[in-house]
Amino acid sequence: MKNNQMNINLDLSKTTTVETASGGKIWSQGVIIRKVSRFVVGADEDALIPIPVFYDVETGEILTETLPKELREEYGGGNI
């Protein structure tokens, strides 16, 4: 079986911090739940899709870059 995992040689000292809007450096992980119609998924019931995101614990603001592009306008800059 072939392993499709990429091996990236990354030096973390060459990276930069992503700060929260309040200047913090620690993010929390949350999940946005989206519902999709049973007719779209071809099932007996509607389905739920979990989308992991990171957000600022102090403000609830979602880190926009962690959202799928299709949802950035709806959730970007918004609180969870």
All heavy atoms as a GROMACS GRO file, in nm:
protein
  618
    1MET      N    1   0.085  -0.118   0.000
    1MET     CA    2   0.000   0.000   0.000
    1MET      C    3   0.089   0.124   0.000
    1MET      O    4   0.183   0.135   0.077
    1MET     CB    5  -0.089  -0.003   0.125
    1MET     CG    6  -0.181   0.115   0.132
    1MET     SD    7  -0.315   0.096   0.251
    1MET     CE    8  -0.231   0.126   0.404
    2LYS      N    9   0.056   0.220  -0.083
    2LYS     CA   10   0.135   0.342  -0.096
    2LYS      C   11   0.089   0.444   0.008
    2LYS      O   12  -0.030   0.467   0.026
    2LYS     CB   13   0.119   0.400  -0.237
    2LYS     CG   14   0.206   0.520  -0.261
    2LYS     CD   15   0.189   0.571  -0.402
    2LYS     CE   16   0.273   0.696  -0.422
    2LYS     NZ   17   0.257   0.754  -0.552
    3ASN      N   18   0.185   0.509   0.073
    3ASN     CA   19   0.155   0.612   0.171
    3ASN      C   20   0.148   0.747   0.099
    3ASN      O   21   0.246   0.791   0.041
    3ASN     CB   22   0.263   0.613   0.279
    3ASN     CG   23   0.231   0.709   0.392
    3ASN    OD1   24   0.136   0.786   0.385
    3ASN    ND2   25   0.309   0.702   0.497
    4ASN      N   26   0.033   0.815   0.103
    4ASN     CA   27   0.015   0.943   0.035
    4ASN      C   28   0.052   1.062   0.122
    4ASN      O   29   0.024   1.175   0.088
    4ASN     CB   30  -0.131   0.959  -0.011
    4ASN     CG   31  -0.163   0.866  -0.125
    4ASN    OD1   32  -0.074   0.829  -0.201
    4ASN    ND2   33  -0.287   0.827  -0.136
    5GLN      N   34   0.114   1.036   0.237
    5GLN     CA   35   0.150   1.143   0.328
    5GLN      C   36   0.273   1.218   0.276
    5GLN      O   37   0.369   1.157   0.231
    5GLN     CB   38   0.180   1.082   0.464
    5GLN     CG   39   0.182   1.180   0.578
    5GLN     CD   40   0.194   1.106   0.710
    5GLN    OE1   41   0.253   1.000   0.718
    5GLN    NE2   42   0.138   1.164   0.813
    6MET      N   43   0.267   1.352   0.281
    6MET     CA   44   0.381   1.432   0.237
    6MET      C   45   0.477   1.453   0.353
    6MET      O   46   0.436   1.479   0.465
    6MET     CB   47   0.334   1.570   0.189
    6MET     CG   48   0.260   1.566   0.059
    6MET     SD   49   0.200   1.728   0.003
    6MET     CE   50   0.333   1.837   0.036
    7ASN      N   51   0.604   1.442   0.325
    7ASN     CA   52   0.706   1.472   0.424
    7ASN      C   53   0.759   1.611   0.394
    7ASN      O   54   0.821   1.634   0.291
    7ASN     CB   55   0.820   1.370   0.420
    7ASN     CG   56   0.774   1.235   0.469
    7ASN    OD1   57   0.694   1.227   0.561
    7ASN    ND2   58   0.823   1.129   0.409
    8ILE      N   59   0.733   1.705   0.485
    8ILE     CA   60   0.776   1.842   0.466
    8ILE      C   61   0.886   1.871   0.568
    8ILE      O   62   0.868   1.851   0.688
    8ILE     CB   63   0.659   1.940   0.485
    8ILE    CG1   64   0.551   1.913   0.382
    8ILE    CG2   65   0.708   2.084   0.476
    8ILE    CD1   66   0.426   1.995   0.400
    9ASN      N   67   0.998   1.918   0.519
    9ASN     CA   68   1.107   1.957   0.606
    9ASN      C   69   1.084   2.103   0.645
    9ASN      O   70   1.112   2.193   0.568
    9ASN     CB   71   1.242   1.940   0.535
    9ASN     CG   72   1.358   1.962   0.628
    9ASN    OD1   73   1.340   1.968   0.750
    9ASN    ND2   74   1.476   1.974   0.571
   10LEU      N   75   1.030   2.125   0.764
   10LEU     CA   76   0.988   2.257   0.807
   10LEU      C   77   1.063   2.298   0.932
   10LEU      O   78   1.062   2.227   1.032
   10LEU     CB   79   0.838   2.257   0.835
   10LEU     CG   80   0.774   2.386   0.880
   10LEU    CD1   81   0.786   2.492   0.771
   10LEU    CD2   82   0.629   2.363   0.914
   11ASP      N   83   1.126   2.414   0.927
   11ASP     CA   84   1.196   2.470   1.042
   11ASP      C   85   1.101   2.569   1.109
   11ASP      O   86   1.074   2.677   1.055
   11ASP     CB   87   1.324   2.540   0.994
   11ASP     CG   88   1.404   2.600   1.107
   11ASP    OD1   89   1.357   2.598   1.225
   11ASP    OD2   90   1.514   2.651   1.080
   12LEU      N   91   1.045   2.533   1.225
   12LEU     CA   92   0.946   2.617   1.292
   12LEU      C   93   1.002   2.753   1.332
   12LEU      O   94   0.926   2.849   1.350
   12LEU     CB   95   0.888   2.546   1.413
   12LEU     CG   96   0.801   2.424   1.381
   12LEU    CD1   97   0.754   2.356   1.510
   12LEU    CD2   98   0.683   2.463   1.296
   13SER      N   99   1.134   2.766   1.344
   13SER     CA  100   1.192   2.896   1.378
   13SER      C  101   1.181   2.994   1.260
   13SER      O  102   1.200   3.114   1.277
   13SER     CB  103   1.339   2.881   1.419
   13SER     OG  104   1.419   2.842   1.308
   14LYS      N  105   1.145   2.945   1.144
   14LYS     CA  106   1.129   3.030   1.025
   14LYS      C  107   0.981   3.066   1.002
   14LYS      O  108   0.946   3.120   0.898
   14LYS     CB  109   1.183   2.959   0.899
   14LYS     CG  110   1.325   2.913   0.911
   14LYS     CD  111   1.422   3.028   0.900
   14LYS     CE  112   1.563   2.973   0.895
   14LYS     NZ  113   1.660   3.047   0.968
   15THR      N  114   0.896   3.035   1.097
   15THR     CA  115   0.754   3.066   1.085
   15THR      C  116   0.719   3.190   1.167
   15THR      O  117   0.800   3.237   1.245
   15THR     CB  118   0.667   2.948   1.133
   15THR    OG1  119   0.691   2.927   1.272
   15THR    CG2  120   0.697   2.821   1.054
   16THR      N  121   0.600   3.242   1.148
   16THR     CA  122   0.556   3.360   1.224
   16THR      C  123   0.430   3.327   1.303
   16THR      O  124   0.352   3.239   1.266
   16THR     CB  125   0.526   3.479   1.131
   16THR    OG1  126   0.427   3.439   1.035
   16THR    CG2  127   0.651   3.524   1.058
   17THR      N  128   0.409   3.400   1.412
   17THR     CA  129   0.293   3.381   1.498
   17THR      C  130   0.169   3.441   1.433
   17THR      O  131   0.175   3.546   1.371
   17THR     CB  132   0.317   3.452   1.633
   17THR    OG1  133   0.432   3.397   1.695
   17THR    CG2  134   0.199   3.436   1.726
   18VAL      N  135   0.057   3.373   1.449
   18VAL     CA  136  -0.072   3.427   1.407
   18VAL      C  137  -0.141   3.473   1.535
   18VAL      O  138  -0.180   3.391   1.618
   18VAL     CB  139  -0.158   3.321   1.334
   18VAL    CG1  140  -0.294   3.376   1.300
   18VAL    CG2  141  -0.085   3.270   1.211
   19GLU      N  142  -0.150   3.605   1.551
   19GLU     CA  143  -0.209   3.661   1.672
   19GLU      C  144  -0.359   3.680   1.657
   19GLU      O  145  -0.410   3.702   1.547
   19GLU     CB  146  -0.142   3.794   1.707
   19GLU     CG  147   0.002   3.780   1.749
   19GLU     CD  148   0.061   3.912   1.799
   19GLU    OE1  149  -0.010   4.013   1.801
   19GLU    OE2  150   0.179   3.909   1.836
   20THR      N  151  -0.426   3.676   1.770
   20THR     CA  152  -0.569   3.704   1.772
   20THR      C  153  -0.590   3.854   1.758
   20THR      O  154  -0.495   3.932   1.772
   20THR     CB  155  -0.632   3.657   1.905
   20THR    OG1  156  -0.577   3.735   2.012
   20THR    CG2  157  -0.607   3.510   1.931
   21ALA      N  158  -0.712   3.897   1.735
   21ALA     CA  159  -0.742   4.040   1.722
   21ALA      C  160  -0.707   4.116   1.850
   21ALA      O  161  -0.672   4.232   1.846
   21ALA     CB  162  -0.890   4.059   1.688
   22SER      N  163  -0.713   4.045   1.963
   22SER     CA  164  -0.683   4.109   2.091
   22SER      C  165  -0.534   4.100   2.126
   22SER      O  166  -0.494   4.135   2.236
   22SER     CB  167  -0.768   4.046   2.202
   22SER     OG  168  -0.746   3.906   2.208
   23GLY      N  169  -0.452   4.049   2.032
   23GLY     CA  170  -0.308   4.042   2.054
   23GLY      C  171  -0.260   3.915   2.122
   23GLY      O  172  -0.142   3.900   2.150
   24GLY      N  173  -0.352   3.821   2.145
   24GLY     CA  174  -0.314   3.694   2.206
   24GLY      C  175  -0.248   3.602   2.106
   24GLY      O  176  -0.248   3.627   1.986
   25LYS      N  177  -0.191   3.494   2.157
   25LYS     CA  178  -0.123   3.398   2.070
   25LYS      C  179  -0.181   3.258   2.080
   25LYS      O  180  -0.133   3.167   2.015
   25LYS     CB  181   0.026   3.395   2.104
   25LYS     CG  182   0.094   3.527   2.075
   25LYS     CD  183   0.241   3.522   2.105
   25LYS     CE  184   0.301   3.659   2.075
   25LYS     NZ  185   0.442   3.665   2.099
   26ILE      N  186  -0.284   3.242   2.161
   26ILE     CA  187  -0.343   3.109   2.179
   26ILE      C  188  -0.485   3.110   2.124
   26ILE      O  189  -0.566   3.198   2.155
   26ILE     CB  190  -0.344   3.067   2.327
   26ILE    CG1  191  -0.200   3.057   2.376
   26ILE    CG2  192  -0.418   2.935   2.344
   26ILE    CD1  193  -0.187   3.020   2.521
   27TRP      N  194  -0.513   3.012   2.040
   27TRP     CA  195  -0.644   2.995   1.977
   27TRP      C  196  -0.711   2.873   2.036
   27TRP      O  197  -0.646   2.781   2.084
   27TRP     CB  198  -0.628   2.975   1.827
   27TRP     CG  199  -0.570   3.093   1.757
   27TRP    CD1  200  -0.438   3.122   1.739
   27TRP    CD2  201  -0.642   3.199   1.695
   27TRP    NE1  202  -0.424   3.239   1.671
   27TRP    CE2  203  -0.547   3.290   1.641
   27TRP    CE3  204  -0.777   3.227   1.679
   27TRP    CZ2  205  -0.583   3.404   1.573
   27TRP    CZ3  206  -0.813   3.341   1.610
   27TRP    CH2  207  -0.718   3.428   1.558
   28SER      N  208  -0.841   2.869   2.028
   28SER     CA  209  -0.917   2.751   2.068
   28SER      C  210  -0.978   2.690   1.943
   28SER      O  211  -1.002   2.760   1.844
   28SER     CB  212  -1.026   2.789   2.168
   28SER     OG  213  -1.084   2.674   2.224
   29GLN      N  214  -1.002   2.561   1.948
   29GLN     CA  215  -1.062   2.495   1.832
   29GLN      C  216  -1.210   2.470   1.859
   29GLN      O  217  -1.249   2.429   1.968
   29GLN     CB  218  -0.992   2.362   1.802
   29GLN     CG  219  -1.039   2.302   1.672
   29GLN     CD  220  -0.957   2.181   1.630
   29GLN    OE1  221  -0.886   2.122   1.709
   29GLN    NE2  222  -0.967   2.145   1.504
   30GLY      N  223  -1.290   2.498   1.759
   30GLY     CA  224  -1.433   2.474   1.767
   30GLY      C  225  -1.480   2.409   1.639
   30GLY      O  226  -1.402   2.383   1.548
   31VAL      N  227  -1.609   2.384   1.634
   31VAL     CA  228  -1.666   2.317   1.517
   31VAL      C  229  -1.794   2.391   1.476
   31VAL      O  230  -1.880   2.419   1.560
   31VAL     CB  231  -1.700   2.170   1.547
   31VAL    CG1  232  -1.766   2.103   1.428
   31VAL    CG2  233  -1.576   2.093   1.588
   32ILE      N  234  -1.803   2.424   1.349
   32ILE     CA  235  -1.927   2.477   1.292
   32ILE      C  236  -2.002   2.356   1.234
   32ILE      O  237  -1.942   2.272   1.167
   32ILE     CB  238  -1.897   2.577   1.179
   32ILE    CG1  239  -1.832   2.702   1.237
   32ILE    CG2  240  -2.024   2.612   1.103
   32ILE    CD1  241  -1.784   2.799   1.131
   33ILE      N  242  -2.130   2.348   1.264
   33ILE     CA  243  -2.211   2.237   1.212
   33ILE      C  244  -2.302   2.292   1.103
   33ILE      O  245  -2.376   2.388   1.124
   33ILE     CB  246  -2.298   2.174   1.323
   33ILE    CG1  247  -2.214   2.129   1.442
   33ILE    CG2  248  -2.382   2.060   1.267
   33ILE    CD1  249  -2.128   2.009   1.416
   34ARG      N  250  -2.295   2.232   0.985
   34ARG     CA  251  -2.381   2.270   0.872
   34ARG      C  252  -2.475   2.153   0.842
   34ARG      O  253  -2.436   2.037   0.853
   34ARG     CB  254  -2.298   2.302   0.748
   34ARG     CG  255  -2.197   2.412   0.766
   34ARG     CD  256  -2.259   2.547   0.773
   34ARG     NE  257  -2.318   2.584   0.645
   34ARG     CZ  258  -2.350   2.707   0.611
   34ARG    NH1  259  -2.329   2.806   0.694
   34ARG    NH2  260  -2.403   2.732   0.492
   35LYS      N  261  -2.597   2.186   0.806
   35LYS     CA  262  -2.696   2.083   0.772
   35LYS      C  263  -2.713   2.079   0.621
   35LYS      O  264  -2.719   2.183   0.555
   35LYS     CB  265  -2.830   2.115   0.838
   35LYS     CG  266  -2.934   2.004   0.819
   35LYS     CD  267  -3.069   2.042   0.877
   35LYS     CE  268  -3.066   2.033   1.027
   35LYS     NZ  269  -3.200   2.046   1.088
   36VAL      N  270  -2.720   1.958   0.567
   36VAL     CA  271  -2.743   1.941   0.424
   36VAL      C  272  -2.868   1.853   0.405
   36VAL      O  273  -2.889   1.756   0.479
   36VAL     CB  274  -2.618   1.881   0.352
   36VAL    CG1  275  -2.584   1.745   0.405
   36VAL    CG2  276  -2.637   1.877   0.203
   37SER      N  277  -2.950   1.891   0.311
   37SER     CA  278  -3.077   1.825   0.287
   37SER      C  279  -3.058   1.677   0.251
   37SER      O  280  -2.965   1.640   0.181
   37SER     CB  281  -3.151   1.895   0.173
   37SER     OG  282  -3.260   1.817   0.128
   38ARG      N  283  -3.151   1.596   0.298
   38ARG     CA  284  -3.148   1.453   0.266
   38ARG      C  285  -3.159   1.430   0.116
   38ARG      O  286  -3.111   1.331   0.063
   38ARG     CB  287  -3.259   1.381   0.340
   38ARG     CG  288  -3.397   1.422   0.294
   38ARG     CD  289  -3.504   1.347   0.370
   38ARG     NE  290  -3.631   1.372   0.307
   38ARG     CZ  291  -3.740   1.407   0.370
   38ARG    NH1  292  -3.738   1.419   0.501
   38ARG    NH2  293  -3.852   1.428   0.305
   39PHE      N  294  -3.223   1.523   0.045
   39PHE     CA  295  -3.237   1.510  -0.100
   39PHE      C  296  -3.103   1.530  -0.170
   39PHE      O  297  -3.076   1.469  -0.273
   39PHE     CB  298  -3.340   1.609  -0.152
   39PHE     CG  299  -3.476   1.591  -0.090
   39PHE    CD1  300  -3.526   1.687  -0.004
   39PHE    CD2  301  -3.552   1.477  -0.114
   39PHE    CE1  302  -3.650   1.670   0.056
   39PHE    CE2  303  -3.676   1.459  -0.056
   39PHE     CZ  304  -3.726   1.556   0.030
   40VAL      N  305  -3.019   1.614  -0.114
   40VAL     CA  306  -2.887   1.638  -0.172
   40VAL      C  307  -2.795   1.518  -0.149
   40VAL      O  308  -2.722   1.477  -0.238
   40VAL     CB  309  -2.822   1.766  -0.112
   40VAL    CG1  310  -2.678   1.782  -0.158
   40VAL    CG2  311  -2.904   1.888  -0.149
   41VAL      N  312  -2.800   1.460  -0.027
   41VAL     CA  313  -2.712   1.347   0.004
   41VAL      C  314  -2.772   1.213  -0.034
   41VAL      O  315  -2.705   1.111  -0.028
   41VAL     CB  316  -2.672   1.346   0.154
   41VAL    CG1  317  -2.586   1.466   0.187
   41VAL    CG2  318  -2.792   1.338   0.245
   42GLY      N  319  -2.899   1.212  -0.074
   42GLY     CA  320  -2.963   1.086  -0.116
   42GLY      C  321  -2.983   0.990  -0.001
   42GLY      O  322  -2.961   0.870  -0.015
   43ALA      N  323  -3.025   1.043   0.114
   43ALA     CA  324  -3.044   0.960   0.234
   43ALA      C  325  -3.185   0.980   0.287
   43ALA      O  326  -3.263   1.061   0.235
   43ALA     CB  327  -2.941   0.999   0.340
   44ASP      N  328  -3.219   0.904   0.391
   44ASP     CA  329  -3.351   0.915   0.452
   44ASP      C  330  -3.364   1.038   0.541
   44ASP      O  331  -3.474   1.085   0.568
   44ASP     CB  332  -3.382   0.790   0.535
   44ASP     CG  333  -3.397   0.665   0.448
   44ASP    OD1  334  -3.431   0.680   0.329
   44ASP    OD2  335  -3.373   0.554   0.499
   45GLU      N  336  -3.251   1.089   0.592
   45GLU     CA  337  -3.252   1.203   0.683
   45GLU      C  338  -3.151   1.309   0.637
   45GLU      O  339  -3.056   1.278   0.565
   45GLU     CB  340  -3.213   1.158   0.825
   45GLU     CG  341  -3.308   1.058   0.886
   45GLU     CD  342  -3.264   1.015   1.025
   45GLU    OE1  343  -3.157   1.059   1.071
   45GLU    OE2  344  -3.336   0.937   1.087
   46ASP      N  345  -3.172   1.432   0.683
   46ASP     CA  346  -3.073   1.536   0.658
   46ASP      C  347  -2.942   1.496   0.724
   46ASP      O  348  -2.941   1.424   0.824
   46ASP     CB  349  -3.120   1.670   0.718
   46ASP     CG  350  -3.241   1.727   0.645
   46ASP    OD1  351  -3.273   1.680   0.535
   46ASP    OD2  352  -3.302   1.822   0.700
   47ALA      N  353  -2.832   1.543   0.668
   47ALA     CA  354  -2.700   1.510   0.724
   47ALA      C  355  -2.640   1.633   0.789
   47ALA      O  356  -2.672   1.747   0.754
   47ALA     CB  357  -2.608   1.460   0.612
   48LEU      N  358  -2.552   1.612   0.886
   48LEU     CA  359  -2.479   1.718   0.952
   48LEU      C  360  -2.333   1.708   0.912
   48LEU      O  361  -2.276   1.600   0.913
   48LEU     CB  362  -2.492   1.709   1.104
   48LEU     CG  363  -2.635   1.724   1.158
   48LEU    CD1  364  -2.635   1.705   1.309
   48LEU    CD2  365  -2.693   1.858   1.121
   49ILE      N  366  -2.275   1.823   0.878
   49ILE     CA  367  -2.134   1.826   0.838
   49ILE      C  368  -2.057   1.910   0.939
   49ILE      O  369  -2.083   2.030   0.954
   49ILE     CB  370  -2.120   1.888   0.697
   49ILE    CG1  371  -2.199   1.810   0.596
   49ILE    CG2  372  -1.972   1.896   0.658
   49ILE    CD1  373  -2.208   1.877   0.461
   50PRO      N  374  -1.961   1.849   1.011
   50PRO     CA  375  -1.878   1.926   1.104
   50PRO      C  376  -1.762   1.993   1.030
   50PRO      O  377  -1.697   1.930   0.947
   50PRO     CB  378  -1.828   1.820   1.202
   50PRO     CG  379  -1.824   1.695   1.120
   50PRO     CD  380  -1.935   1.707   1.019
   51ILE      N  381  -1.739   2.120   1.059
   51ILE     CA  382  -1.629   2.194   0.997
   51ILE      C  383  -1.542   2.250   1.109
   51ILE      O  384  -1.585   2.340   1.182
   51ILE     CB  385  -1.680   2.308   0.908
   51ILE    CG1  386  -1.772   2.251   0.799
   51ILE    CG2  387  -1.564   2.387   0.848
   51ILE    CD1  388  -1.847   2.355   0.722
   52PRO      N  389  -1.420   2.196   1.129
   52PRO     CA  390  -1.333   2.246   1.236
   52PRO      C  391  -1.280   2.386   1.204
   52PRO      O  392  -1.244   2.414   1.090
   52PRO     CB  393  -1.220   2.143   1.242
   52PRO     CG  394  -1.221   2.075   1.111
   52PRO     CD  395  -1.360   2.086   1.055
   53VAL      N  396  -1.278   2.472   1.306
   53VAL     CA  397  -1.226   2.608   1.292
   53VAL      C  398  -1.147   2.644   1.418
   53VAL      O  399  -1.160   2.580   1.522
   53VAL     CB  400  -1.338   2.712   1.272
   53VAL    CG1  401  -1.412   2.690   1.141
   53VAL    CG2  402  -1.435   2.714   1.388
   54PHE      N  403  -1.066   2.749   1.407
   54PHE     CA  404  -0.998   2.806   1.523
   54PHE      C  405  -1.060   2.942   1.550
   54PHE      O  406  -1.097   3.014   1.457
   54PHE     CB  407  -0.848   2.820   1.497
   54PHE     CG  408  -0.777   2.688   1.501
   54PHE    CD1  409  -0.754   2.618   1.384
   54PHE    CD2  410  -0.735   2.633   1.621
   54PHE    CE1  411  -0.690   2.496   1.386
   54PHE    CE2  412  -0.671   2.510   1.624
   54PHE     CZ  413  -0.647   2.442   1.506
   55TYR      N  414  -1.072   2.977   1.680
   55TYR     CA  415  -1.131   3.106   1.716
   55TYR      C  416  -1.062   3.164   1.838
   55TYR      O  417  -1.001   3.093   1.918
   55TYR     CB  418  -1.282   3.093   1.739
   55TYR     CG  419  -1.319   3.011   1.860
   55TYR    CD1  420  -1.345   3.072   1.982
   55TYR    CD2  421  -1.328   2.872   1.853
   55TYR    CE1  422  -1.379   2.997   2.094
   55TYR    CE2  423  -1.362   2.797   1.963
   55TYR     CZ  424  -1.387   2.860   2.084
   55TYR     OH  425  -1.419   2.786   2.194
   56ASP      N  426  -1.072   3.297   1.851
   56ASP     CA  427  -1.017   3.371   1.964
   56ASP      C  428  -1.110   3.348   2.084
   56ASP      O  429  -1.228   3.380   2.077
   56ASP     CB  430  -1.010   3.520   1.927
   56ASP     CG  431  -0.953   3.607   2.037
   56ASP    OD1  432  -0.939   3.562   2.152
   56ASP    OD2  433  -0.923   3.724   2.007
   57VAL      N  434  -1.057   3.295   2.193
   57VAL     CA  435  -1.140   3.264   2.309
   57VAL      C  436  -1.199   3.390   2.373
   57VAL      O  437  -1.311   3.387   2.421
   57VAL     CB  438  -1.060   3.190   2.417
   57VAL    CG1  439  -1.148   3.107   2.506
   57VAL    CG2  440  -0.953   3.101   2.358
   58GLU      N  441  -1.124   3.499   2.368
   58GLU     CA  442  -1.170   3.622   2.432
   58GLU      C  443  -1.285   3.688   2.356
   58GLU      O  444  -1.379   3.738   2.416
   58GLU     CB  445  -1.055   3.722   2.444
   58GLU     CG  446  -0.949   3.679   2.542
   58GLU     CD  447  -0.838   3.783   2.556
   58GLU    OE1  448  -0.867   3.903   2.542
   58GLU    OE2  449  -0.724   3.742   2.581
   59THR      N  450  -1.278   3.688   2.222
   59THR     CA  451  -1.379   3.759   2.143
   59THR      C  452  -1.477   3.667   2.072
   59THR      O  453  -1.581   3.712   2.026
   59THR     CB  454  -1.311   3.847   2.036
   59THR    OG1  455  -1.244   3.762   1.942
   59THR    CG2  456  -1.213   3.944   2.098
   60GLY      N  457  -1.440   3.540   2.055
   60GLY     CA  458  -1.524   3.447   1.980
   60GLY      C  459  -1.507   3.462   1.830
   60GLY      O  460  -1.574   3.394   1.752
   61GLU      N  461  -1.416   3.549   1.787
   61GLU     CA  462  -1.396   3.572   1.644
   61GLU      C  463  -1.323   3.454   1.580
   61GLU      O  464  -1.220   3.409   1.628
   61GLU     CB  465  -1.316   3.701   1.621
   61GLU     CG  466  -1.306   3.738   1.475
   61GLU     CD  467  -1.240   3.873   1.455
   61GLU    OE1  468  -1.251   3.959   1.542
   61GLU    OE2  469  -1.178   3.890   1.348
   62ILE      N  470  -1.378   3.406   1.470
   62ILE     CA  471  -1.320   3.292   1.399
   62ILE      C  472  -1.203   3.338   1.313
   62ILE      O  473  -1.211   3.442   1.249
   62ILE     CB  474  -1.427   3.225   1.310
   62ILE    CG1  475  -1.540   3.169   1.395
   62ILE    CG2  476  -1.365   3.114   1.224
   62ILE    CD1  477  -1.660   3.122   1.315
   63LEU      N  478  -1.096   3.260   1.314
   63LEU     CA  479  -0.982   3.286   1.226
   63LEU      C  480  -1.028   3.253   1.084
   63LEU      O  481  -1.047   3.137   1.048
   63LEU     CB  482  -0.862   3.202   1.266
   63LEU     CG  483  -0.735   3.218   1.183
   63LEU    CD1  484  -0.684   3.363   1.186
   63LEU    CD2  485  -0.627   3.124   1.234
   64THR      N  486  -1.051   3.355   1.005
   64THR     CA  487  -1.111   3.341   0.872
   64THR      C  488  -1.039   3.239   0.785
   64THR      O  489  -1.102   3.165   0.710
   64THR     CB  490  -1.113   3.477   0.801
   64THR    OG1  491  -1.178   3.572   0.886
   64THR    CG2  492  -1.189   3.470   0.671
   65GLU      N  493  -0.907   3.232   0.796
   65GLU     CA  494  -0.830   3.141   0.713
   65GLU      C  495  -0.862   2.994   0.739
   65GLU      O  496  -0.830   2.907   0.659
   65GLU     CB  497  -0.680   3.163   0.732
   65GLU     CG  498  -0.631   3.295   0.676
   65GLU     CD  499  -0.637   3.409   0.778
   65GLU    OE1  500  -0.715   3.402   0.876
   65GLU    OE2  501  -0.564   3.507   0.759
   66THR      N  502  -0.927   2.964   0.852
   66THR     CA  503  -0.961   2.825   0.882
   66THR      C  504  -1.099   2.786   0.829
   66THR      O  505  -1.139   2.671   0.842
   66THR     CB  506  -0.954   2.797   1.034
   66THR    OG1  507  -1.053   2.875   1.103
   66THR    CG2  508  -0.817   2.828   1.089
   67LEU      N  509  -1.169   2.883   0.772
   67LEU     CA  510  -1.301   2.856   0.713
   67LEU      C  511  -1.289   2.818   0.567
   67LEU      O  512  -1.203   2.872   0.496
   67LEU     CB  513  -1.388   2.982   0.720
   67LEU     CG  514  -1.441   3.021   0.856
   67LEU    CD1  515  -1.493   3.165   0.852
   67LEU    CD2  516  -1.552   2.928   0.898
   68PRO      N  517  -1.375   2.730   0.517
   68PRO     CA  518  -1.380   2.707   0.372
   68PRO      C  519  -1.416   2.840   0.303
   68PRO      O  520  -1.493   2.920   0.357
   68PRO     CB  521  -1.493   2.605   0.356
   68PRO     CG  522  -1.509   2.542   0.489
   68PRO     CD  523  -1.470   2.645   0.589
   69LYS      N  524  -1.362   2.861   0.185
   69LYS     CA  525  -1.384   2.988   0.113
   69LYS      C  526  -1.532   3.020   0.096
   69LYS      O  527  -1.572   3.134   0.100
   69LYS     CB  528  -1.314   2.984  -0.022
   69LYS     CG  529  -1.164   2.990  -0.010
   69LYS     CD  530  -1.096   2.989  -0.145
   69LYS     CE  531  -0.944   2.990  -0.124
   69LYS     NZ  532  -0.871   2.988  -0.248
   70GLU      N  533  -1.615   2.917   0.076
   70GLU     CA  534  -1.758   2.937   0.054
   70GLU      C  535  -1.829   2.995   0.176
   70GLU      O  536  -1.939   3.049   0.165
   70GLU     CB  537  -1.827   2.805   0.015
   70GLU     CG  538  -1.772   2.739  -0.108
   70GLU     CD  539  -1.653   2.647  -0.080
   70GLU    OE1  540  -1.603   2.642   0.034
   70GLU    OE2  541  -1.608   2.582  -0.174
   71LEU      N  542  -1.769   2.981   0.295
   71LEU     CA  543  -1.835   3.026   0.418
   71LEU      C  544  -1.772   3.150   0.478
   71LEU      O  545  -1.820   3.202   0.579
   71LEU     CB  546  -1.833   2.913   0.522
   71LEU     CG  547  -1.904   2.784   0.482
   71LEU    CD1  548  -1.889   2.680   0.593
   71LEU    CD2  549  -2.049   2.811   0.450
   72ARG      N  550  -1.665   3.199   0.420
   72ARG     CA  551  -1.592   3.312   0.480
   72ARG      C  552  -1.676   3.438   0.491
   72ARG      O  553  -1.667   3.510   0.589
   72ARG     CB  554  -1.463   3.339   0.404
   72ARG     CG  555  -1.361   3.231   0.430
   72ARG     CD  556  -1.231   3.256   0.360
   72ARG     NE  557  -1.142   3.144   0.387
   72ARG     CZ  558  -1.022   3.132   0.336
   72ARG    NH1  559  -0.976   3.223   0.253
   72ARG    NH2  560  -0.947   3.028   0.366
   73GLU      N  561  -1.759   3.465   0.393
   73GLU     CA  562  -1.841   3.586   0.398
   73GLU      C  563  -1.946   3.574   0.510
   73GLU      O  564  -1.972   3.668   0.582
   73GLU     CB  565  -1.910   3.612   0.265
   73GLU     CG  566  -1.984   3.743   0.261
   73GLU     CD  567  -2.040   3.773   0.124
   73GLU    OE1  568  -1.975   3.737   0.022
   73GLU    OE2  569  -2.147   3.834   0.117
   74GLU      N  570  -2.003   3.456   0.524
   74GLU     CA  571  -2.107   3.434   0.625
   74GLU      C  572  -2.051   3.439   0.767
   74GLU      O  573  -2.112   3.495   0.856
   74GLU     CB  574  -2.175   3.299   0.601
   74GLU     CG  575  -2.286   3.269   0.699
   74GLU     CD  576  -2.356   3.137   0.670
   74GLU    OE1  577  -2.338   3.082   0.559
   74GLU    OE2  578  -2.429   3.090   0.757
   75TYR      N  579  -1.934   3.376   0.791
   75TYR     CA  580  -1.879   3.365   0.924
   75TYR      C  581  -1.760   3.458   0.949
   75TYR      O  582  -1.724   3.481   1.064
   75TYR     CB  583  -1.832   3.222   0.952
   75TYR     CG  584  -1.945   3.124   0.966
   75TYR    CD1  585  -1.988   3.048   0.858
   75TYR    CD2  586  -2.009   3.106   1.088
   75TYR    CE1  587  -2.091   2.956   0.871
   75TYR    CE2  588  -2.112   3.015   1.102
   75TYR     CZ  589  -2.152   2.940   0.992
   75TYR     OH  590  -2.254   2.851   1.007
   76GLY      N  591  -1.697   3.505   0.845
   76GLY     CA  592  -1.578   3.587   0.861
   76GLY      C  593  -1.608   3.712   0.941
   76GLY      O  594  -1.701   3.784   0.915
   77GLY      N  595  -1.526   3.734   1.043
   77GLY     CA  596  -1.546   3.851   1.128
   77GLY      C  597  -1.660   3.833   1.227
   77GLY      O  598  -1.680   3.917   1.312
   78GLY      N  599  -1.730   3.721   1.216
   78GLY     CA  600  -1.841   3.697   1.308
   78GLY      C  601  -1.795   3.621   1.430
   78GLY      O  602  -1.689   3.563   1.433
   79ASN      N  603  -1.876   3.622   1.532
   79ASN     CA  604  -1.846   3.548   1.655
   79ASN      C  605  -1.914   3.414   1.651
   79ASN      O  606  -2.017   3.397   1.587
   79ASN     CB  607  -1.894   3.627   1.778
   79ASN     CG  608  -1.816   3.753   1.798
   79ASN    OD1  609  -1.707   3.770   1.742
   79ASN    ND2  610  -1.868   3.843   1.876
   80ILE      N  611  -1.855   3.319   1.725
   80ILE     CA  612  -1.916   3.187   1.731
   80ILE      C  613  -2.014   3.182   1.846
   80ILE      O  614  -2.013   3.264   1.933
   80ILE     CB  615  -1.813   3.074   1.746
   80ILE    CG1  616  -1.733   3.091   1.873
   80ILE    CG2  617  -1.723   3.067   1.627
   80ILE    CD1  618  -1.648   2.974   1.907
   0.00000   0.00000   0.00000
